[in-house]
Amino acid sequence: MNELKAALRDLDQRYSYFKQQQFTFITALDHTRENAHDKTQPVSTLAQVQNYLDHHCNNATDKRIMIMFVDLCKDLSDFCTQLQDINPKSCSPDDVLEKCKVLLSCNNDMRNLRVKYPHDEVNHLSCEEAKHHYGGVISILPFALDYLKDGIGIIELAQYEAAKNNRCCLTAGSFQYFLI
């Protein structure tokens, strides 16, 4: 479990670094959307961001920050899958890990996604950007990290409960053995 927590801390640190460069990311999205002649529609899916990166990104700075975003989304998705493999019993439709997996899928519509307090990423955008163009793409990473943190908490609790039940059974069994 400590290795998973360390991996999540690493992902969280990478996200913090990315968050410091949010304006660069928004500028890169703006440039690539302009190159794609797609300025009227909001960024709605991760596949759309990948398409902008693959086909409409002409500048090294834009490419670097967009690769950082796409790689972080992919690594978060891989980590989510890893957590689901550890605790497959917890995979129900309302499970946080399942929500994270759906959130990070390539074709998930994120246009109406908006992160709220305590996250302030969307607040750094202008009203037009936040409401219409980039609010969803900026919100996806904090939502995914929150889901993953909750998922680790649920797995830890399940492991604690299982260990506690095993100790109780062993204690009761030992007590019974001595009575006979």
Order of alpha helices (4+ residues) and beta strands (2+ residues): alpha-alpha-alpha-alpha-alpha-alpha
